[in-house]
């Protein structure tokens, strides 16, 4: 995992003047009548602005709000931090399921150094409101990042989710597939880390990351990074609790994120949800001779032996080629004006085409990424030492 946002209560602040505005606590009777009737999520927010320091420090904010009974004020500390950067100073190395105690220690030490005291138990039980599950994959030299992104660019999720691709100078590229609560991000970690801060996807502390890249000779390699971002509390509860087989309302705590194989389970499921959709199976097919593709589809149609099997075969062939060449979303757009009230008909034809292309492999680049995700080997310094 990478970025996490946690919320906790029960902390002490040594220097309230380091907050902007100054963190002065109030009692309920100090509130104005308007504030007592307020329906806002919080009444005031305080941003922690300590003097500059070289060590990594989570971004801290404190929120003043009314409690559920609306007769008392509560103060909640929100911390946003990159878990691997907190431990290692970089996010090329990865955090594994056994690192909970190390993360809690590093977190409490960083806050104590900045004058904020919080117990280890409080941190372990802190509520998670956002989490980015991620995986770095060092690509083989014969697989280029551009190939992977070009393949993924042709995928689609649904009408509710759009996809954009940003192209920067010097060849840096990032692909987003996003919705309101969940976001998938794909980019080259090495390329991103060596770019100017204003043009990086990851805009946090980067000096240590560059040191790792230089030390292990990664400047000429490409690291495929997949981030599955649960951006809202409801998405966190939905995905994490489902993976842990718990009821949806269960509060997700920091310690839950280190449950064995949780990161792997959620990332793999999100990847499979993407590439195994019928339209995306067609979009991600490997290169194949056109006639051989047609013969494969016709063979599948003959085996089904249903009425109009040849019509289905030719329709599936044309649909497969269109999606493979132009992408699933573009094909949906092109067909939007035809049977506009019956979009499920196109979806059904995509399912038929996917069934008739069964047995054909994914493209080489997608197959490599899938195999690496299934293996899910955490990247450590020893891993980097063996990169060839």
N, C-alpha and C positions, 0 to 999 in steps of 0.2 A: 504494500500500500504506500501511498505518498501523503497527500494533504488530508488532514483531519481537522474538523472543527468540533471542539467539545465545550460543554457548559457545566459549570459546577458552582456550588455554594460552599460557604465555610472557608474563607481565606482571610488573611490579614495583610494589610498594606503598610509598609514602613514610612513611605513618603508620598502623601496624597498629592503633593504639588507636581509630581511627575505625570499626572493625568491632565488631559485637556478636555473640558475644563477641570479645575481642581476637584478631586473626589471628596466632597463633603456629604456625609450621610445625614438624612433627615428622619424625623418621626412622622407617623401618620397625621398627627395633629398639626404638623407644620405645613401640610398641603393646603392649597387653595381649594375652594368649592369646585372649581372647574377641574382641577387635577383629580379630585376624589371621584368625579363622575366620568373621568376619561375612559374611553374604550380602546385606547392605543395599546400596542403590545408592551411598550415601556414608556416611562415618563421622561427619563434622561439617559444619555449615553456618555461614557467617559473613555477616551482613547489614551492608552498608555504610551507616553513619549519619553523614554529614558535617554540618557546621553548615549552617543554612539559607542558601540563595543564590537570587537572582532568576533566574539563567540556568537553562535546562532541563538536567537531569542524568538520565541513564538510571538505572534501578533496578539496583543492583549486588549480587550475592551471590557468594560463593566457596565451593566445595564440596571437601571433602577426601575422597578415595576411594582404594581400592587399584587398582593397574594390572591389566591383563589377566593378567599372570603372577603377581599377588598376592604380589609380593616388593618392592614399592616404593609410596610414596605419591605421588599426583598432586593438583595443586590446579588446579581449573577455575573460571574466572571466567564467570559468567552475567550477561548484560546484557539487560534488558527496556526497550524504548524505543519511542516513537512517532516514526517516521521524519520525517513532515512537521513535527511539533512540534520535533524536533531542529534542523531547517533553518529553519523559519519562526516557530515559537512558536505555531502553530495548525494545525488539520487541515481547515480550509476549503480552503486552497490544497493542491494535490496534487503529489506527487513523481512525476517521470517517469523514463523509462529511462536518461536521460543524466546522472542525478544521483549516480552511484556515488561519484565522487571527492569531491564536495561532502559527501556523507554520511559518508564515512570521515574526512575532515578535521574535520568538526564533532564526530564521535564522539571521536576521539583528543584533540581540543582540550578537550572537556568533561571527559574523564577526567583529562587532564594537570592541568587546573585544580583537580581534586579530589585530586590526589596519586597517581594511578594511571597508570603509563606503559605503553603498548602500541604496537607498530609498526603502520603502515598495512597492511603485507602480512598481518600476523596478523589484523587486523580483516577485510580483504577475504576471507580464507580461513576465517573463523569459521564454525562449524557452526550451521545454523539448526534450531531445535527447534520453533518456532512462528512463524506469519506470518498476518497479517490482510490479505487483498487487499480493496480497497474502492474505491468510486466515489461521488462527489458529483454529483447532478443537480439543477440549479436548475429547479424546476418552473415551467411557464407559469402565469400568474395564473389561468387558467381550469381548472387541474387542482389539486385539493386533496390534501394528503398523506393525509387521512382516506379519500379515495376509493381511493387506491392500496393502503393497508393493508387496507381492507375487502375488496378484490378478492383480495389475497394470502392473507388469512385463510381463504379457502375452499379453498386448495390442500392437497395431501398429498404425502408422498414414499413412505413404506412403513410397514409395521407397526413397523419398528425405530426409526422417527424420529417424535417427537411434536412438537406445535406448541403454543405458549402465546402469549397476548397479555396484556401488562400495561398497565393504564390508570392514569395518574397524575392528580393534580389539575391544574387549569388546562389540560387538554386534551393533555398530553404523552403520546405513545403509542409503544410499541416492540413490534415483532413478532419473535419468534424461531422459527426452524425448526432444530432441533438434533438431534445424535446425540452419541455418545461422543467422536468425533474431529473432526467437522466441524460448524460452526454457521453458519447464515445469519441475519443481523440486519438489520432494516429500521427506520429511524427518521428523524425530522426533525432534521437537524443544527442548524439555527438554534434551534428550540425547546429542544433538549437543552442547547445552550451557554448559554442564558439562564436556566436553572433553577438552584435551589440545589444545591450540590455533592452533598449526600446523595441527591438525587433524579435526578441526571444519569446517563445511560448511560456517558458519557465522564467519568471522575472525575479526570482529570489536570489539568495546568496549563491554565487557561482564560482568564486575563486578556487575553492577546494575541488570543485567538479572539473575545472580545467586542469588542475594539477594531476588528477587521476587519469584524465584523458592523455596528457602528455607522458606521464610516467609509464603507462602500459601500452603506449604506441597505438592508441585508438583513433588518432586524428585522421587516418586514412581508412577507417572502418565505418560501417553504418550500424547503428543500434536502433532497431525497430522498437518503438515504445507504444504500448497500448494502454490507455487510461480509460477506465470505466467509472465515470463520476456520478455519484448519487448526491445530487445537489440540494435536495430538500429532505426535511425530517421524515416525511411520509415515504419517500423513496428508500431511505435508509431502513426504516422499520419493515417495509414491504420485502425488500431483497434480503436483508440480513436475517430477519426472523424466519422467512421462508427457507433459507439455507440451513438454519439451525432448528427447523421444524418446531417453531414456537408460535403462539398466537400473535397476530399482527400488532395489537396494542402494546406488546411488551417493549419497555424502554431499552434501547440499545446502548450499552455502556462501553467504555474504551476497552475494558478487559475482554469483551465479547469478540472484538476484532482480531484477537490473537488465538481464537479457537482453531485447533489443528485443521488445516485444509480449507478454511473458510474463504480465504483470498482466492485460492485455486478454483474452488467450486463456483464462486460468483463470476469470476472472470471467464472461465470456460463456458458457463451457461450463457453469458452475454455474447460470447463469440459464436457459439453454436446457434443462438437465436438469430444472429445476423446471417451467417453463411448457409444455414440450412433452410431458410425460407425458399419456397419454390422458385420465385423470380430471381433470387440471388444465387441459387444453384446454377441457373442458366447463365447469369452474368459472370460467374467465376469459373466456368468451364475452361479447361486447358485448350490451347490451340489444337485444332483438328481439321484435317482435309474436309472440305465442304461435302464432297460426295460420300466420304466415309461417315460423316455425321448424319447425312440423310439416310444412308443404309442402316445405321444403328437405330435410328428412330423408326424407320419402316419395319425393321425386324421386331422391335418391341411392339409395334401396333399389330403386326401379324400374330404375334404370340397371344395378345389379348383376344383376338378373334371376334371383336364386337362389330356391330354394323357401322358402316362408314369409316372403317379403320384407315383407309388411304387418305380420306379427307383430314382425319385427325393427324395423320403422319405429316402431311404437307403443311397443315396449319401450325403444328408444333415445330417443324423445321424452320418455317419463316419467323415464328415468334422467338425461337432460340437464337437465330442469327441476329435479329433486330436488337434483342436485349444484350447479346454478347458484344455487338458493335457499338451500341449507343447508350446502354444502361437501362435498368428497369424503370427508373423514374421518368426518363425521357419517353419510353414506350408508353407508359401510362398517360403522360401528357398528350402524346400524339393521338391516343385513342379516346381522350376525354370527351370529345364531342359526339362520339358514336355510342349509342346506347348509354347516354349519360346517367340515366336513372338505374342502370343495371351494371354497375362496376364489378359486381361479383362474377359476371360472365367472363370478363378478362382474367380475373383471379383464378377461376376454374380452369381456363385454358392454360394458364401458367402451370397449374398443378399437373395437368395432363402432360404438358411438355416436359416437366421435371421428371415425371414417372417414366416417360419414354427415353429420357437421356440417362436413366439410372445405369450405373456401371462405368460411366465416363468420369475420369478423374478431374479434380480441381486443377487450376493452373499450378505450375511448379512453385511459384512464389507463395501462393496461398497455402499450398500443401506443406511447405517448409514452416511457415508461421504456425499452422495448426498443429503440426507435430511437436514444435517447441513448446506451445502452450499446453499440450497434453502431457509432455514430460515435466514441465514446470520446475526447472532447475533454478534455484535462487542464485543470483550473481553475487559473488563475494570477491575479495581481493585474490584469493587463490584461483578463482575462475578466470579472472582477468590475466593472471600470470600465465595461464595456459592458452590464451588466445593466439592463434596462428593466422 
